Amino acid sequence: ANEYPSELSGGERQRVGIARALVLDPSFLVADEPVSMLDVSVRASVLDLLNRLKRERGLTTLFVSHDLSLLKHMCDRIAIMYLGRIVEIGPANQIINDPQHPYTEALVSSTPIIDPDKKRDRIDLEGEVPDPINLPSGCRFAPRCPKVMDECRDGEPRMYDVGEEQDARCILHDDDITADYQ
């Protein structure tokens, strides 16, 4: 309380930010990259704090992050977005262990594995991310998708039910379209 902000460590500043967000006793908290700039030990303590606050206060938290391992650890459900559109949503473990959208598959394949005996085939995406102001027609991911079909460019796909409480925005799950390719 007696220090200037410039005198606080990254972890202390993060805790002050969390305290400021919680002072009005909200029921919903948006945490946008809450630990992205913290070292591992401080990161763990901030995540433990957020988990404790969720339990003790019944706090609903929306985590925004590029770190899938963090999301798997902290979230019950995950929504994967590409160019501002949800492409897959479902229970965290299902999304990580059985991705159903090609973009989610690529993200999961790029997540490091701690176990040196486990191997994962990395999916490298070709091309550049499209201009978000001048979006491609059809599926937004089509220009970079390794599984693209002509139909992907016809119109934006709808969400398909792909599992227990899991949905994906990909025509690979449209039985009428994929039956022609089998």
C-alpha positions as CSV (number, residue, x, y, z in Angstrom):
1,A,0.0,0.0,0.0
2,N,2.9,2.3,0.6
3,E,4.7,1.7,-2.7
4,Y,4.4,3.3,-6.1
5,P,3.2,1.1,-8.9
6,S,6.7,1.2,-10.5
7,E,8.1,-0.4,-7.3
8,L,5.8,-3.4,-7.5
9,S,6.8,-6.7,-9.1
10,G,4.8,-8.2,-12.0
11,G,3.1,-10.6,-9.7
12,E,2.2,-7.9,-7.2
13,R,0.8,-5.7,-10.0
14,Q,-1.3,-8.6,-11.2
15,R,-2.7,-9.2,-7.7
16,V,-3.5,-5.5,-7.4
17,G,-5.3,-5.7,-10.8
18,I,-7.3,-8.7,-9.5
19,A,-8.1,-6.9,-6.3
20,R,-9.4,-3.9,-8.2
21,A,-11.6,-6.2,-10.3
22,L,-13.0,-7.9,-7.3
23,V,-13.6,-4.9,-5.0
24,L,-17.2,-4.6,-6.2
25,D,-17.9,-8.3,-5.6
26,P,-18.8,-9.2,-9.2
27,S,-20.3,-12.5,-10.1
28,F,-18.5,-12.6,-13.5
29,L,-14.9,-11.8,-14.2
30,V,-13.2,-11.4,-17.5
31,A,-9.5,-12.3,-17.3
32,D,-7.7,-11.4,-20.5
33,E,-4.3,-13.1,-20.6
34,P,-4.1,-12.8,-16.8
35,V,-0.6,-14.4,-16.4
36,S,1.0,-14.0,-19.9
37,M,3.8,-11.7,-18.7
38,L,4.6,-13.5,-15.4
39,D,7.4,-16.0,-14.7
40,V,6.4,-19.6,-13.9
41,S,6.4,-19.4,-10.1
42,V,4.4,-16.1,-9.9
43,R,2.1,-17.5,-12.6
44,A,1.2,-20.5,-10.5
45,S,0.4,-18.4,-7.4
46,V,-1.8,-16.1,-9.4
47,L,-3.6,-19.0,-11.0
48,D,-4.1,-20.6,-7.6
49,L,-5.5,-17.3,-6.3
50,L,-8.0,-17.1,-9.2
51,N,-9.0,-20.8,-8.6
52,R,-9.5,-20.1,-4.9
53,L,-11.6,-17.0,-5.7
54,K,-13.8,-19.0,-8.1
55,R,-14.5,-21.6,-5.5
56,E,-15.0,-19.3,-2.5
57,R,-17.0,-16.7,-4.2
58,G,-18.8,-18.8,-6.8
59,L,-17.2,-16.5,-9.4
60,T,-17.7,-17.3,-13.0
61,T,-14.5,-16.4,-15.0
62,L,-14.0,-16.0,-18.7
63,F,-10.3,-16.6,-19.5
64,V,-9.0,-15.2,-22.7
65,S,-5.7,-16.8,-23.6
66,H,-3.6,-18.3,-26.3
67,D,-2.2,-20.9,-23.9
68,L,-4.2,-24.1,-24.3
69,S,-2.5,-25.8,-21.3
70,L,-3.6,-22.9,-19.1
71,L,-7.1,-23.2,-20.4
72,K,-7.2,-26.9,-19.9
73,H,-6.1,-26.4,-16.3
74,M,-8.4,-23.5,-15.5
75,C,-11.6,-24.0,-17.5
76,D,-14.5,-26.3,-17.6
77,R,-15.3,-25.3,-21.2
78,I,-13.2,-23.9,-24.0
79,A,-14.2,-21.9,-27.1
80,I,-11.6,-21.7,-29.9
81,M,-11.8,-18.6,-32.1
82,Y,-10.4,-17.8,-35.5
83,L,-10.7,-14.3,-36.9
84,G,-13.4,-13.3,-34.4
85,R,-15.6,-16.4,-35.0
86,I,-16.0,-19.4,-32.7
87,V,-14.9,-22.5,-34.6
88,E,-15.2,-25.0,-31.8
89,I,-16.7,-25.1,-28.4
90,G,-17.0,-27.8,-25.7
91,P,-15.7,-29.3,-22.5
92,A,-12.0,-28.4,-22.0
93,N,-10.7,-32.0,-21.9
94,Q,-12.7,-33.0,-25.1
95,I,-11.4,-30.0,-27.0
96,I,-7.8,-30.7,-26.1
97,N,-8.0,-34.5,-26.4
98,D,-10.3,-34.8,-29.4
99,P,-10.3,-31.6,-31.4
100,Q,-12.9,-31.6,-34.2
101,H,-12.0,-28.4,-36.2
102,P,-8.8,-28.3,-38.3
103,Y,-7.7,-25.0,-36.6
104,T,-8.1,-26.5,-33.2
105,E,-6.2,-29.6,-34.3
106,A,-3.3,-27.3,-35.4
107,L,-3.4,-25.4,-32.1
108,V,-3.3,-28.6,-30.1
109,S,-0.5,-30.0,-32.2
110,S,1.7,-27.0,-31.5
111,T,1.3,-27.3,-27.7
112,P,4.5,-28.7,-26.1
113,I,4.3,-32.1,-24.4
114,I,6.3,-32.6,-21.2
115,D,6.7,-36.3,-21.6
116,P,9.7,-37.0,-23.9
117,D,8.3,-40.5,-24.7
118,K,5.1,-39.1,-26.2
119,K,5.2,-37.8,-29.8
120,R,2.7,-35.6,-31.5
121,D,2.6,-34.8,-35.2
122,R,2.7,-31.1,-35.6
123,I,0.4,-29.5,-38.1
124,D,2.1,-26.6,-39.8
125,L,-0.3,-24.2,-41.4
126,E,0.6,-22.7,-44.8
127,G,-0.1,-19.1,-45.9
128,E,-0.9,-15.9,-44.1
129,V,-3.8,-15.1,-41.8
130,P,-6.4,-13.3,-43.9
131,D,-7.1,-9.6,-43.5
132,P,-9.8,-9.4,-40.8
133,I,-11.3,-6.4,-42.6
134,N,-11.5,-8.2,-45.9
135,L,-12.5,-11.7,-44.9
136,P,-12.5,-14.5,-47.4
137,S,-15.8,-15.8,-48.6
138,G,-17.0,-19.0,-46.9
139,C,-15.1,-20.5,-44.1
140,R,-12.6,-18.0,-42.6
141,F,-10.0,-20.7,-42.1
142,A,-10.3,-22.1,-45.7
143,P,-7.2,-20.2,-47.1
144,R,-5.0,-22.0,-44.5
145,C,-6.9,-25.2,-43.9
146,P,-5.1,-28.5,-44.8
147,K,-8.5,-30.2,-45.3
148,V,-10.1,-27.5,-47.5
149,M,-12.7,-28.6,-50.0
150,D,-14.4,-26.5,-52.7
151,E,-17.6,-26.3,-50.6
152,C,-15.6,-24.5,-47.8
153,R,-15.6,-21.4,-50.0
154,D,-19.4,-21.4,-50.8
155,G,-20.6,-20.0,-47.5
156,E,-19.8,-19.8,-43.8
157,P,-20.4,-23.2,-42.3
158,R,-22.8,-23.6,-39.4
159,M,-21.9,-25.2,-36.1
160,Y,-22.2,-29.0,-36.1
161,D,-22.9,-31.2,-33.1
162,V,-19.7,-33.3,-33.0
163,G,-19.9,-34.9,-29.5
164,E,-21.2,-34.7,-26.1
165,E,-21.7,-30.9,-25.6
166,Q,-19.1,-30.2,-28.3
167,D,-19.7,-28.3,-31.5
168,A,-17.4,-27.4,-34.5
169,R,-17.9,-25.0,-37.4
170,C,-16.6,-27.2,-40.2
171,I,-18.3,-28.8,-43.1
172,L,-16.2,-32.0,-42.5
173,H,-19.0,-32.8,-40.1
174,D,-21.8,-32.4,-42.7
175,D,-22.7,-36.0,-43.7
176,D,-24.3,-34.8,-47.0
177,I,-21.1,-33.2,-48.2
178,T,-18.4,-35.6,-46.8
179,A,-20.3,-38.6,-48.2
180,D,-19.4,-37.5,-51.7
181,Y,-15.6,-37.6,-50.8
182,Q,-15.6,-41.1,-49.2
